Structure formats: C-alpha cells, structure tokens
Amino acid sequence: MPLTSPRLWIVATPLGNPGDCPPRALETLAGVDAVLAEDTRRAGLLFARLGIKARRFISFHEHNETARLPKVLEKLRTGQSLALISDAGTPLLADPGFRLVCACRAEGIAVSVVPGPCAAVAALAGSGIAPYPFAFLGFMPRKQADQRALFRAFASNGCTLVFYERKNRLAATLKAATEALGNRECCVARELTKPHEEFIYFSLNDAPALPELLGEITVIIGPATKATVGPDPAQPPDIRGLIALERTQRPDLKPRQLARNIREKAPEYSLKELYHLLRE
C-alpha cells in the first residue's frame, strides 16, 4: 500500500528493544507527512535509536486529543498521510487515538495498521496463564471501589484478565482483585523486552510484599478455578462494574450515551438512574 495515499497509519513501536521494530514500520514512520506522538521528545529519541527521521512531529495525547482532532482531520482531508504512535507498543490500547480512528471511519478516511509489539499480548504469551479467552482492561481506575466493581463484572465469565498498572498503585489493586475475584493465579510482568525483564508469579491470596517495581507493569490474572469462590452468576449484573467497563471501553462517549449503552445490558435500571450514577 503506497505511503503517498492519504490515510492514517496506526504504527506499533518497540516496548524497549529497538530490534523489535519491523521494516514496514520503519518505512512508514520515515515516509509519512507527520507523526502524531504522545511525547514528541521521547518520539525523537526513539527515532534516533531506530536510525530514521520524521518529517514532522505533532503532539497528540490524552489531554489535547479532542482539541487537535479538527486540525488532524483537515490534514488528512487535504491529502496528507499521518502516522499515530504511542510512547511504546500498539496505539489505542490504553493510549490515545480512539476518537481519531472513529472520526476517520465516520468521514471515510482510510485507516491502516502496521502491527507489532504490544505489552499486553507479550505479557500474556510469556505468563504461562491460560491465554484465551482473555479480557484486556487497560489501565485500572484509581479508586479501589471502582476497581472492585470492574473486577466483579468479569468474576464469573471464565476469562483471563490483563491490565496495566502503575507501580505505586500495584499493591492496592492486587488487594482489590483478591476481594472481588477470590484466590487466582497471577503474574506481574515488567520491563518487557528490556535487559531487566521479569515475570513474578504468585496466587492472589499469597501476594508477596512487592518492592516498588521499576518500569512498565502488566498484570495477568488467571480465570476462576473450581476452588475459587465467586459471585453467583444468577444475580443481576453489578451496575458499577458495568459502568466502569463501559467507561473503559468507550471513553469518547458522554454520560447520556453511556447510560443508553449500559441500559441495553441492565434494562432493570432507568436512563435517569443510570445518568445519575454516571454523574456521581
């Protein structure tokens, strides 16, 4: 597919090891009119390690995505070809870009993906925990009550759970997972593809007092076993878990639209009730 055709390229970049950047990604990043990057300074350092140069970097992150969207779309409409990257790994997976891709699809602007590294998939593949079915939860909510609600929404579906967490919140999040899910096998993966790569294994009931781990952290929690005590699947859906899940999956939607989506899964709640819960 020629780079000269106007389109948005979603390009995965290395997690840490520059050798993981495939030739097509290098060609695309060097050939597009501009590269949309979360952190242009980090992107410049990455390009230097990869031995390529960008024609132009444009700052594009979660705090300016909405404001930058019209100008980015205008560049695409006028025939430019742009690439979207995150700080590391595959864009959109817990990183900015979802609104942009939706807008491109709505306007008929071509979107292509150059696949490559992804921390969630790499950690899952190396964890030794059942690889499918799995659910990717992105970054966990900050509040433990919201974390427990999100975990409960997946407690009885038989999935392995994969999510990202910041090092200073890891212990509290594992505690919330234990309270909501019961005892399950767990793997904490950090510094993937880097010299200090590490997989730490334990059961949630026996979670070690982990030191403050350095680097990016991905957590894998296995599905329930027969010995795991979980919620009764006959019980009505946990509404706060559904809200937390819908917010994670559709961060672009406003509360009223989220309420309509959630009501399809929980018709026992009125739109008014759901809207008030979303506004809390």
C-alpha positions, 0 to 999 in steps of 0.5 A: 500500500503506497505511503503517498495515499492519504490515510492514517497509519496506526504504527506499533513501536518497540516496548524497549528493544529497538530490534523489535521494530519491523521494516514496514514500520520503519518505512512508514514512520520515515515516509509519512507527512507527520507523526502524531506522538504522545511525547514528541521528545521521547518520539525523537529519541526513539527515532534516533535509536531506530536510525530514521527521521520524521518529517514532522512531529505533532503532539497528540495525547490524552489531554489535547486529543479532542482539541487537535482532532479538527486540525488532524482531520483537515490534514488528512482531508487535504491529502496528507498521510499521518502516522499515530504512535504511542510512547511504546507498543500498539496505539489505542490500547490504553493510549490515545487515538480512539476518537481519531480512528472513529472520526476517520471511519465516520468521514471515510478516511482510510485507516491502516495498521502496521502491527507489532509489539504490544505489552499486553499480548507479550505479557500474556504469551510469556505468563504461562496463564491460560491465554484465551479467552482473555479480557484486556482492561487497560489501565485500572481506575484509581479508586479501589471501589471502582476497581472492585466493581470492574473486577466483579463484572468479569468474576464469573465469565471464565476469562483471563484478565490483563491490565496495566498498572502503575507501580505505586498503585500495584499493591492496592489493586492486587488487594482489590482483585483478591476481594472481588475475584477470590484466590487466582493465579497471577503474574506481574510482568515488567520491563518487557523486552528490556535487559531487566525483564521479569515475570513474578508469579504468585496466587492472589491470596499469597501476594508477596510484599512487592518492592516498588517495581521499576518500569512498565507493569502488566498484570495477568490474572488467571480465570476462576478455578473450581476452588475459587469462590465467586459471585453467583452468576444468577444475580443481576449484573453489578451496575458499577462494574458495568459502568466502569467497563463501559467507561473503559471501553468507550471513553469518547462517549458522554454520560447520556450515551453511556447510560443508553449503552449500559441500559441495553445490558441492565434494562432493570435500571432507568436512563435517569438512574443510570445518568445519575450514577454516571454523574456521581 
